[in-house]
Amino acid sequence: MSIQPPGPKGVPVFGNSNQYSKDPFSFMTACADAYGDVVHFDLGPMPVYMLTNPDDIEQVLVTEDAKFSKPSFQDEAMGDLLGNGLLLSDGAEWRKQRQLAQPAFNPARISTLGEMMTAKTEGMLADWQAGDVVDIQLEMARLTVEIIVDAMLGSSLDEERIKVVQENLEPLGARFEPNPMRVIVPDWAPTRENRDYKGAIATIEGIIDDIVEERRGTEYDHTDRDDGEPMDLLSILLRAQDRGEQTDKQLRDEMMTMLLAGHDTTALTLTYFWYLLSQHPDAEARIQQEVDEVLGGKSPTAADARKLEYTDRVLQETMRLYPPVYTMFREPKVDVRLGGYRVPEGSGVMLPQWVVHRSERWYTEPEKFDPDRWLPERRKERPRFAYFPFGGGPRHCIGKQFSMLEAKLIVASVVQEFELDYLRDEPFSLRGSLTMHPREPMGMRLQSRQ
């Protein structure tokens, strides 16, 4: 195997973490431009190998996925938040939980959720008035929280509990923004950030506990949406607990993972979607025309969503330019060879969607918004993993189909009623956390289409 790959020099203890924390997006892009397919740098004491060639990414996620695990270097804070849920669990535990969860995400079941998704969206629209200014990120987050709680927890949240969830998302996100000082400040230190973080976890855990207790005893009830037992994820796990297959801790970890991960990425995709549409009136007009022709003024259904082909392409292009999950990590279980280099066991392997999705090697004019690059004849020209917003391989996002149906139904419902105009003259900036968020409020003015 070849010697260590090239990369930027860091400083003792902190490595390159200060450069990364200032602007992870520019740092990753600059590293790829300067050093090529495999880049070595240190984030604090952790050696990282960043891969930007789709073939190498496919090797990690698909062809040699058994040689890689979810990273053990995730700090204690991540474990405090998500525990051993689907996002962080590994090995036999992950396989068991994934198999248990699968029926909740069965395509046939997902299609039955369309009516609920549309009804929740129309409930939001009933509170919107032409001329109002809304922070579209907050609006989309609130809506997707309502949808995930109904779809996967079989419950609902009143206005007060939704507000509490949203208020506590900020300290959770802040804890995972890149910060080189975390190398020397332990998670147990009584800093304000750590106290706020633990307090936010406790608050959301309390809401989850309330939902679980409300649902106990209903997990076998027949529902109108199902022919037999309820198939929302919480019902499935409660029945498994009755069989002795789930502990209270496992239940908590899966519900926390589902509540947070199950709404955040879709809300962010829609936030960036509305921004891009406001900047590209031709695309906005095409979507309006498509929605009007497919729906004819009626409420959208799951069957209608499949006909929204241009809308689908705009969503794909949105996730290319602004992937909510902007980088992923894996950890080799053994020494591996990637891109001609030896990558040692236990190191960090970074797979940056942000860099790959915007590379001129795979996309003509990569900074340009071009939904038609997702036409079948153009899409097949690119390597498979030149685009991976939902990950890939056995651990691909279990909620991909759910998320795409949800996004298209929300778009179709909103587009029938309103145009959304971005208020600021300049683009927003980005901040990295577990997912990629706008740094500024995303204020948009509502204009009626009626």
C-alpha positions in Angstrom: 0.0 0.0 0.0 1.1 3.6 -0.6 2.3 6.0 1.9 0.0 8.4 3.8 -2.2 10.6 1.5 -1.5 14.3 1.3 -3.3 16.9 3.4 -3.0 20.2 5.3 -0.7 20.4 8.3 -2.3 21.0 11.6 -1.1 22.1 15.0 -0.4 19.9 18.1 -3.5 18.6 20.0 -6.0 20.5 17.9 -4.9 19.3 14.5 -6.9 21.0 11.8 -10.0 21.4 13.9 -9.8 25.1 14.2 -9.8 25.5 10.4 -12.7 23.0 10.1 -14.8 24.7 12.8 -14.5 28.1 11.3 -16.1 27.0 8.0 -16.4 23.2 7.5 -17.7 23.7 3.9 -14.9 25.9 2.7 -12.3 23.7 4.5 -13.6 20.5 2.9 -13.8 22.0 -0.6 -10.3 23.5 -0.3 -8.8 20.2 0.8 -10.4 18.4 -2.1 -9.3 21.0 -4.6 -5.7 21.0 -3.3 -5.1 17.3 -2.5 -7.4 15.1 -4.6 -9.4 12.0 -4.0 -8.0 11.1 -0.6 -7.1 13.8 1.9 -5.6 13.2 5.4 -6.0 15.7 8.2 -6.6 15.6 12.0 -9.7 16.8 13.8 -8.2 17.2 17.3 -6.6 13.8 18.1 -8.6 12.0 15.5 -6.9 11.2 12.1 -9.4 11.6 9.3 -9.3 10.4 5.7 -11.7 12.4 3.4 -12.8 10.6 0.3 -14.2 12.5 -2.7 -14.2 9.9 -5.5 -17.5 8.2 -5.9 -15.8 4.8 -6.5 -14.1 5.0 -3.1 -17.3 6.1 -1.4 -19.1 3.1 -3.0 -16.4 0.8 -1.6 -17.0 2.1 1.9 -20.8 2.1 1.8 -21.5 -0.9 -0.5 -18.9 -3.2 -1.8 -16.8 -3.5 1.4 -19.3 -2.2 3.9 -18.7 -5.1 6.3 -15.2 -3.7 6.9 -16.6 -0.5 8.3 -18.7 0.5 11.3 -20.4 3.5 12.6 -17.6 5.6 14.2 -16.7 4.9 17.8 -15.2 8.3 18.1 -18.6 10.0 18.3 -18.4 11.8 21.5 -20.4 11.2 24.7 -22.8 13.9 23.8 -24.0 12.1 20.7 -24.6 9.0 22.8 -26.5 11.0 25.4 -28.8 12.3 22.7 -29.5 9.3 20.4 -28.2 6.4 22.5 -28.2 3.1 20.6 -31.0 4.0 18.2 -30.9 3.2 14.5 -28.6 6.0 13.6 -25.8 5.0 16.0 -26.2 1.3 16.7 -24.1 -1.2 14.9 -23.7 -4.9 14.2 -26.3 -7.3 15.4 -28.1 -4.7 17.5 -28.5 -2.5 14.4 -29.7 -5.4 12.3 -32.3 -6.4 14.9 -33.6 -2.9 15.2 -33.7 -2.2 11.5 -35.6 -5.4 10.9 -38.1 -4.5 13.6 -38.6 -1.0 12.1 -38.9 -2.0 8.5 -42.7 -2.6 8.5 -43.3 1.0 9.6 -41.5 2.1 6.4 -43.0 -0.5 4.1 -43.9 1.3 0.8 -47.5 0.1 1.0 -47.8 1.6 4.4 -46.1 4.8 3.5 -48.5 5.4 0.6 -51.4 5.3 3.2 -49.9 8.2 5.1 -50.4 10.7 2.2 -53.8 11.8 3.3 -52.5 12.6 6.8 -49.4 14.5 5.4 -51.7 16.6 3.2 -54.1 17.3 6.1 -51.3 18.5 8.4 -50.0 20.8 5.6 -53.4 22.3 5.0 -53.8 22.9 8.7 -50.6 25.0 8.5 -51.8 26.8 5.4 -55.1 27.7 7.2 -53.0 30.0 9.5 -51.1 31.6 6.6 -52.3 34.9 5.2 -51.2 36.7 2.0 -48.7 39.4 2.9 -47.5 37.7 6.1 -43.8 37.1 6.6 -42.8 33.6 7.9 -39.5 32.1 8.9 -39.9 29.1 6.5 -37.4 27.0 8.3 -39.4 27.2 11.5 -42.6 26.6 9.7 -41.2 23.5 7.9 -39.7 22.1 11.1 -43.0 22.5 13.0 -44.9 20.8 10.2 -42.5 17.9 9.8 -42.5 17.3 13.6 -46.2 17.0 13.5 -46.1 14.6 10.6 -43.4 12.3 12.1 -45.1 12.2 15.5 -48.3 11.1 13.8 -46.7 8.7 11.3 -44.2 6.9 13.5 -45.3 7.6 17.1 -49.0 7.2 16.4 -49.7 10.4 18.4 -50.0 14.1 18.2 -48.5 17.1 19.9 -50.5 20.1 21.0 -49.3 23.7 20.3 -47.5 23.9 23.7 -45.5 20.7 23.2 -44.5 21.6 19.6 -43.2 24.9 20.9 -41.2 23.1 23.6 -39.7 20.8 21.1 -38.7 23.6 18.8 -37.2 25.7 21.6 -35.0 22.8 22.7 -33.7 22.0 19.2 -31.4 25.0 19.3 -29.2 23.9 22.2 -29.1 20.4 20.7 -27.9 21.7 17.4 -25.4 24.1 19.0 -23.7 21.2 20.8 -22.7 19.6 17.5 -21.4 22.7 15.7 -17.6 22.2 15.1 -15.6 23.6 18.1 -11.9 22.8 18.6 -12.2 23.5 22.4 -14.2 20.3 22.8 -10.9 18.5 22.5 -9.9 19.7 25.9 -13.3 20.4 27.6 -14.9 17.1 28.6 -18.7 16.5 28.2 -19.2 16.3 31.9 -17.7 19.7 32.6 -20.4 22.1 34.0 -20.2 24.6 31.2 -23.3 26.5 30.1 -23.3 24.7 26.8 -23.2 21.3 28.4 -25.9 22.3 30.9 -28.2 23.6 28.2 -27.6 20.5 26.1 -28.4 18.1 28.9 -31.4 20.2 29.9 -32.8 20.1 26.3 -32.4 16.3 26.2 -34.2 15.9 29.5 -37.1 18.1 28.3 -37.6 16.2 25.0 -37.2 12.9 26.8 -40.1 14.0 29.0 -42.3 14.6 26.0 -41.3 11.2 24.6 -42.1 9.5 27.9 -45.5 11.1 27.9 -46.2 9.9 24.4 -45.1 6.3 25.2 -47.3 6.2 28.3 -50.3 7.6 26.4 -49.8 4.9 23.8 -49.3 1.9 26.1 -52.3 -0.4 25.8 -53.2 0.9 22.3 -50.4 -0.9 20.4 -52.8 -3.8 19.4 -55.7 -1.6 18.5 -57.2 -1.7 15.0 -56.9 1.6 13.2 -58.7 3.0 10.1 -55.3 3.2 8.3 -54.4 -0.5 8.8 -56.2 -3.8 8.3 -54.8 -5.1 11.5 -52.5 -4.0 14.3 -51.2 -0.4 14.1 -47.9 -0.3 12.2 -46.5 3.0 13.4 -43.0 2.4 14.8 -43.9 3.0 18.4 -46.7 0.4 18.3 -44.2 -2.1 16.7 -41.7 -1.5 19.4 -44.2 -1.7 22.2 -45.4 -5.1 21.0 -41.8 -6.2 20.8 -41.4 -5.1 24.4 -44.3 -7.2 25.4 -42.4 -10.1 23.9 -39.4 -9.2 25.9 -37.4 -8.0 22.9 -37.1 -4.3 23.8 -36.0 -2.5 26.9 -37.3 0.9 28.0 -33.8 2.3 27.0 -34.1 0.9 23.5 -37.6 2.3 23.2 -36.4 5.7 24.3 -33.4 5.7 21.9 -35.4 4.8 18.9 -38.1 7.4 19.6 -35.5 10.1 20.2 -33.8 9.2 17.0 -37.1 9.1 15.0 -38.3 12.4 16.4 -35.1 14.3 15.7 -33.7 12.6 12.6 -37.2 11.9 11.2 -38.2 15.6 10.7 -34.9 17.6 10.5 -33.6 16.6 7.1 -37.0 17.0 5.3 -37.6 20.4 7.0 -34.1 21.6 5.8 -34.6 20.2 2.3 -37.9 22.1 2.0 -36.3 25.3 3.4 -33.6 25.2 0.8 -36.2 24.3 -1.9 -38.3 27.4 -1.2 -35.2 29.6 -1.3 -34.1 28.2 -4.6 -37.5 28.5 -6.1 -37.7 32.1 -5.0 -34.4 32.8 -6.8 -35.5 31.0 -10.0 -38.9 32.2 -11.3 -38.8 29.9 -14.4 -38.5 26.8 -12.2 -41.2 28.2 -9.9 -43.5 28.7 -12.9 -42.9 25.1 -14.2 -43.7 23.7 -10.8 -46.9 25.8 -10.5 -47.9 24.6 -14.0 -47.2 20.9 -13.1 -49.1 21.1 -9.8 -52.1 22.8 -11.4 -52.2 20.2 -14.2 -51.8 17.2 -11.9 -54.1 18.3 -9.1 -56.7 20.5 -10.8 -57.3 22.3 -7.6 -57.9 19.2 -5.4 -55.8 18.1 -2.4 -52.8 16.1 -3.4 -52.6 12.3 -2.8 -49.8 9.8 -2.8 -50.8 8.8 -6.3 -50.6 12.5 -7.4 -47.1 12.7 -5.9 -45.8 10.1 -8.3 -46.8 12.3 -11.2 -44.9 15.4 -10.0 -41.8 14.6 -12.1 -40.4 18.1 -12.4 -41.1 18.8 -8.7 -39.1 15.6 -8.0 -36.2 16.9 -10.1 -36.2 20.3 -8.2 -36.1 18.4 -4.9 -33.1 16.3 -6.2 -31.3 19.4 -7.3 -32.0 21.0 -3.9 -30.4 18.1 -2.1 -27.4 18.2 -4.4 -26.7 21.9 -3.8 -27.8 21.9 -0.1 -27.5 18.4 1.3 -28.9 18.5 4.8 -26.5 15.7 5.8 -23.4 17.4 4.4 -20.8 14.7 5.5 -20.8 11.2 6.9 -18.3 9.2 8.9 -17.3 5.6 9.0 -14.6 3.7 10.9 -12.5 0.9 9.4 -12.6 -2.3 11.6 -9.4 -3.4 9.9 -6.7 -1.7 7.9 -8.2 -1.0 4.4 -7.0 0.3 1.1 -8.8 3.3 -0.3 -7.8 5.2 -3.4 -4.4 3.5 -3.3 -3.6 4.4 0.3 -3.6 2.5 3.5 -6.2 3.7 5.9 -5.6 2.2 9.4 -8.1 0.5 11.6 -9.9 2.9 14.0 -9.3 6.1 12.0 -12.1 8.3 10.7 -13.3 8.0 7.1 -15.2 11.2 6.0 -17.6 11.0 3.1 -18.5 14.6 2.3 -21.8 15.1 0.3 -21.1 18.8 0.2 -17.9 18.4 -1.7 -18.9 15.5 -4.1 -22.3 17.1 -5.0 -20.6 20.3 -6.0 -17.6 18.8 -7.9 -17.0 19.9 -11.5 -15.7 16.4 -12.1 -19.2 15.0 -11.9 -21.4 18.0 -12.7 -21.3 20.6 -15.5 -21.4 24.0 -13.9 -21.8 22.5 -10.5 -22.8 25.8 -8.8 -25.7 26.3 -11.2 -29.2 25.4 -10.3 -30.3 23.0 -13.0 -33.2 20.6 -12.2 -33.0 19.0 -15.6 -29.6 17.5 -14.8 -31.9 14.8 -13.1 -33.5 13.8 -16.4 -32.7 10.0 -16.8 -30.5 10.4 -19.8 -28.3 12.9 -18.0 -28.3 11.2 -14.6 -27.0 7.9 -16.0 -23.8 9.7 -17.2 -22.6 10.2 -13.6 -21.1 7.6 -11.1 -23.6 6.2 -8.7 -22.1 7.8 -5.7 -21.7 11.3 -7.2 -24.9 11.9 -5.4 -25.8 10.3 -2.0 -28.0 12.6 0.1 -29.6 9.5 1.8 -26.3 7.6 2.3 -26.1 4.2 0.6 -25.6 0.5 1.0 -27.2 -1.5 3.8 -27.4 1.5 6.1 -29.1 3.8 3.6 -31.7 6.1 5.2 -34.7 3.9 6.1 -37.0 7.0 5.7 -36.1 8.0 2.1 -39.4 7.1 0.6 -41.3 8.6 3.5 -39.3 11.8 3.2 -39.7 12.2 -0.5 -43.5 11.6 -0.4 -43.8 14.1 2.5 -41.8 16.7 0.7 -43.8 16.4 -2.6 -47.1 16.6 -0.8 -46.1 19.6 1.2 -44.8 21.4 -2.0 -48.0 20.6 -3.9 -50.2 21.8 -1.1 -48.3 25.1 -0.6 -47.8 25.8 -4.3 -51.6 25.7 -5.0 -52.1 28.5 -2.5 -48.9 30.7 -2.3 -45.7 32.0 -3.8 -42.9 32.4 -1.3 -40.5 35.4 -1.8 -37.2 35.4 0.1 -36.8 38.8 1.8 -33.0 39.4 2.0 -31.0 40.7 -1.0 -28.0 38.5 -0.2 -27.8 34.7 0.1 -27.9 33.1 3.5 -24.8 31.6 5.1 -24.5 28.1 6.5 -23.5 26.5 9.8 -22.6 22.9 10.4 -24.1 20.8 13.1 -25.4 17.2 12.8 -27.1 18.6 9.7 -26.5 21.8 7.7 -28.6 24.7 8.8 -29.0 28.3 7.6 -27.2 30.7 9.9 -29.8 33.4 9.5 -33.6 33.3 9.8 -35.2 32.4 6.5 -37.8 35.1 6.3 -40.3 34.8 3.3 -43.3 36.8 2.3 -46.4 35.0 1.3 -48.1 36.0 -1.9 -51.5 34.4 -2.8 -51.9 32.6 -6.0 -55.7 32.7 -5.8 
